[in-house]
Amino acid sequence: MEGADGACQPAGHLLGRARKAMTLTTFESLGLHPVLCRTLAKLELVTPTPIQAGAIPALLEGRDLMGLAQTGTGKTAAFALPVIQQLMAIGLPPSARSARALILAPTRELASQIAVTLRNYVRETHLKVQVVVGGASIGMQAKKMERGTDILVATPGRLIDLIERKAVRIDEVRYLVLDEADQMLDLGFIHVLRRIAKMVPADRQTLLFSATMPALISQLATAFLRNPLRVEVTPPGRTADRVTQHVHFVSQREKLERIVSLLSADTEHLSLVFARTKHGCERLMTQLVAAGFKAESIHGNKSQGQRERAIAGFRSGETRVLVATDVAARGIDIPGVTHVYNFELPDVADNYVHRIGRTARAGKAGAAVTLCSPHEMHLLSAIEKLTNQQMPIAGGTRPSYSESRSARAEEDGRQAAARQNRGPRRDGAGHGHGAGAGRPARGKPDGAGK
């Protein structure tokens, strides 16, 4: 869980008042309640990370905040602990079907992870935490919300579903947190977020956290936040310091053989393998199982239960290889992951940073290995431009511009022919905001099942 990375970490770049916070080296010095400090000590969280030191004092004063931080920097604790402390002072129980604090996350996995972390933090308080996400029984979630909750963690689509059923009210929300805001925008949630913003009270404290700062995030911050403090740790595009990165240049046909060879080098590793689409993810997992690996997959077509079981097996070590899409893997925090493999490069360069951030957790080292075919060279170039570094070559020869351009044209033609052969879609074109509303065509990037 992200809150569990509270060990001392190298200081990043801090802006504004966050510079002064560097002198605050204990949670007590940040102004946290003794009950919370005692809980953190039991969880072996002793030294605040830079994002925690920069954010917590300001949030306890009631300031709005925009935090720019990569995953793995301890931001869950940075927003959760001040919110919990302020909720502890409220003596009355929440109203029926309402929530006092609303935390929005882009994916089921991240929402569930945040909820687990929060429940660890509130274990010695009277506060209740509920989570509502797609892929699980909406009726059961509505029942759990009948008596209201202090903190509600939700994915935007499922929250709207429950609001429309009148099973959840957010008109009493005092604290609103948007976590991984850039990912929510990537998933097309901008209109849902604006709709939610109109439903929550104007008199609230709002916190926005994002790993990157595209123009839409600036617009979102302007609409949601009032005179926010900005805290930035780890400049956008910077990759994890303890991750070694290498690229293998191979043809698309050679990729399976190469990934099998790499995974076979040490079968005791916990390896996270990324594919671009749901269909490709499932196909690769099946191929790896056939090759003798203990492998599972997670993507948007899997139910919440299937995804949770796959992650639990991976966390325990029963499954050694987890094949995932970007959407499904966002927010996974398993300290034992030693290797991240990019079987296919992401369409969005920022996602590469998030992918390799799944390893080198909690102070450990990790390795990121990319398999790049000639037609993906433009994607690799975008990643190298973002990270301001050329990836070291572990195998093969870097294709020339003309080779990569020719390969890309050939791949575009192959995909167009495949689409034509499939004919018209028969699964419905709509993609509603609720989980399971419509299913993307075979081979499309994973954007469902939020």
Secondary structure as UniProt FT lines:
FT   HELIX           2..5
FT   TURN            16..17
FT   HELIX           18..21
FT   TURN            22..23
FT   HELIX           28..30
FT   HELIX           34..42
FT   TURN            43..44
FT   HELIX           50..60
FT   TURN            61..62
FT   STRAND          65..68
FT   TURN            71..72
FT   HELIX           75..88
FT   TURN            96..97
FT   STRAND          98..104
FT   HELIX           108..121
FT   TURN            122..124
FT   STRAND          129..132
FT   TURN            134..135
FT   HELIX           138..144
FT   TURN            145..147
FT   STRAND          149..154
FT   HELIX           156..164
FT   TURN            165..166
FT   TURN            171..172
FT   STRAND          175..178
FT   HELIX           181..186
FT   TURN            187..188
FT   HELIX           190..199
FT   STRAND          205..210
FT   HELIX           215..224
FT   STRAND          229..232
FT   TURN            236..237
FT   TURN            241..242
FT   STRAND          243..249
FT   HELIX           252..254
FT   HELIX           255..264
FT   TURN            267..268
FT   STRAND          270..274
FT   HELIX           278..290
FT   TURN            291..292
FT   STRAND          295..298
FT   TURN            300..301
FT   HELIX           304..316
FT   STRAND          321..324
FT   HELIX           326..329
FT   TURN            330..331
FT   TURN            335..336
FT   STRAND          337..342
FT   HELIX           349..356
FT   TURN            357..358
FT   TURN            362..363
FT   STRAND          366..372
FT   HELIX           374..376
FT   HELIX           377..387
FT   STRAND          393..395
FT   HELIX           401..422
FT   TURN            435..436
FT   TURN            442..443
//
